[in-house]
Amino acid sequence: MDSSRRQILKFFGISALAMSTKPVLDAFAAGQAAGDAEANEHTQSGPDALKARQWAMVIDTREFHSLEDVEPLIEACHKIHNVPHLPVKRHEIKWIWETEYKHAFPMKGARFMAEDLQHRPILVLCNHCENPPCCRACPTQATFKRESDGIVLMDFHRCIGCRFCMAACPFGARSFNFRDPRPFIAETNKQFPTRAKGVVEKCNFCAERLAVGQQPACVEASEDKITFGDLYDPESKVRELIKTNYTIRRKQSLGTEPAIYYIV
Amino acid sequence: MLELAIRGSKKYYGWMLLLLGIIGVGFLFYLKQLDFGLGITGMSRDVSWGFYIAQFTFLVGVAAGGVMVVLPYYLHDYKVYGRVTILGEFLAIAAVVMCLLFIIVDLGQPMRLFNVPLYPTPNSVLFWDMIVLNGYLFLNIIVGWNVLEAERNGVHYQAWVKPFIYLSIPWAISIHTVTAYLYAGLPGRGFWLTAILAPRFLSSAFASGPALLILLCLFIRKTTNFDPGREAIQTLAKTVAYAICLNVFFFLCEIFTVFYSQIPEHMDHFKYLFVGLHGHGAYVPWMWTSLALMVLGIILLVNPLTRKNEGVLAVACVVIFAGTWIDKGMGMISGGFVPNPLHEVSEYIPSVPELIISLAVWCVGFLVLSALYKIAVSVKEETRA
C-alpha cells in the first residue's frame, strides 16, 4: 500500500513539474508562431519573379530524335535539384525522364504508326494537374497545389512517407527515398535542399527558379523545343502553340487536367 | 482483471516468451529499417506498397469480422453467442493493433506520424482510416472490457455501454469500407477502380474473421475448461459459408466486367496475377491456390455433412483463412501496381527483413490476443465454476 502511495505521490510530483514548465514552453511556442506569421506576411515574390495562374508546358516531341537530344535536359534538372543516382533500380529517383510513346501514352497508340514516332524519346514528368489526385490523397497536405500559380509542390519536412500520393498518381511521376540519397549525389547544389530518406519527391516545375525570374531548367536546356508559360494568358506562347498545333496530354480521360501538352 | 493475464500455466508462459522472442528479433530488423530506410524491403518506385500494406488490409478484415458475433447477439438477442461475443471483440482489438502497427512500419518517416492529426485533411481517405481504426479499437476496448467485468462481478453491464455497442456495429462495416476506399478511388489504377471493391473486402472479411474465430473457439474448448458451445460454432460456420460464397461471387462479378468489356487497363492486372504478363508471373501459382482454397472451403462448408463434422470444419476454416489471406495479403496490393501507370512490368517480391518484421507484427497481435483471451477465458471459468 505504502509503496503504491509513494508512487502516486511521485507521479503527481512529476506532473506538477511538467505543468509548471508548460507556460515556459508555451511562451516559446507562441514566439515561434508569431515569428512564422511575420515571416508569412513578409513572404513576397521577388521583383523578377515570373507569375502565372497555371503554369503549363508544351513539349514538341518532333524535335527530339535520340537520347542525345533529351539527356542534357534530364541532366540539367537532376543536377540542380540534387537528384541522386542510385545503383539499385528499385530505389531509383527521377523527376524527368524519357520513355517510348507506348509507355508515355498507353492505350493511345495507333498500331502501325510511324517508326519514328514509336521510338522517339518522349519526356515525361509531373503533369502539375489542375485537378491533382495526389493532393487529394495526401493525409498531411505535404503535397499541395499552390494557389498562386498551380504548381503541385512537396513539403519535404511534413511528408510522413506513406506513399499514398504515389499510388494516386496515374503518371508514375513520384519517387520515394528508399534510403539516404545524399551519398549518391555526385555534386551537391547548395542552392537547393537535399532530401532525407523516407520522403516522396518529384518535379517542382522549378518553382525556385521561377521565383527569381528564370525559366525551368529543362526548358532552358531544350533550346526552344519545350515552351513554358501561363495556360490562362491568351497571349502566352503556350496558348499559341496549343491553338496552332494538335496537342495531346497523358491520360486526359482521367480528368486530372494535366498541364503538360505534347505536340506529336 | 489484468492480473489474470499474467497468471498462467508453464505452457502459457512458454508461448508468450516465444512470441516475445520473435517480436524481439523483428524489432532488431525494424531498427535496421529505421536506420537504412524502406530500401531494405522489396518495394520499389513502381510497387510502392507491398507486404505491410497488404497485411494491414487483410487484418482490417479480420477486425471487422468480429461484428458477425456482436450483431446477432446484441441486435437480435441471439443468446447462443453470449459466450463468444467477447472473443469476437477481443479478436478485433488484436487485429486493429496489428493494422496500426503495419501502417507504422510502412511509413518512411514514422516519427512524423502525428502530422496526420496535426494537419487534419478530410479529403484524404487515410485521414478517415486513422479515425475509423482508432475509433474501432477504443469501442472494442470499452465494450469488451466493461461487459466482461460486469460478467465477472455477476451484474448486468451498465446502461452507458449500450450506445457504444450499437455504435460498434456500423463502425465495423466502416473500417473495411474506408480501407477499400483507400484503393477504389484512385484514377489510373484499373485493378482497384471498381465499386465492388468494398463489398468484396467485406465479404472476405466476414469469411476470414469468423473462420479464425471458429479455430480459436475449438482451441479454447480443447485446452481450457471453457466451452464456447457447439451451436455457436455451427452458426458461425454458416456465416463463414455465406460470406465465402459471396466473396467468390463478387470476384466473379469483377472478372465478368473486366473480361467481357475487354478494357486492357483493367484486364492486365488480372492477367498478371492469374496467367502472367510479359513473361512475369510470380503470383500465378499463389492466386490459383487461393481460388482453389476458397472453392474447397465453399464445398466443405455448404455441405451440412462436412460442416457439422468439427474436424472437417476446422480444416475448412484453415483453408478459407489461407485462401482469403493469399487473395488479400498477397495479390490485392501488388496486383494493383503491376503493370505500372506507364504500362511497364516490374515485379515485387518481399524481402526477408520485410517478412521477419511482418511476422513480428503478427506476433504482437497474437501476444495481445493471447493475453486478452487468457483474461476472458479465466473470467468465464471463474463464473461457471
Interface residues (C-beta under 8 A of the other chain):
Chain A: V88 K89 R90 H91 E92 I93 K94 T99 K102 H103 A104 P106 M107 V124 P133 R136 A137 C138 P139 T140 Q141 A142 R158 C159 I160 G161 C162 R163 F164 M166 A167 A168 C169 P170 F171 G172 S175 F176 N177 F178 R179 D180 A196 K197 G198 V199 V200 K251 L254 G255 T256
Chain B: F36 G37 L38 G39 G42 M43 S44 R45 D46 S48 W49 I103 D106 L107 G108 Q109 P110 R112 L113 N115 V116 L118 Y119 T121 N123 S124 V125 L126 F127 M130 L182 Y183 L186 P187 G188 R189 P264 E265 G336 F337 N340 P341 L342 H343 E344 S346
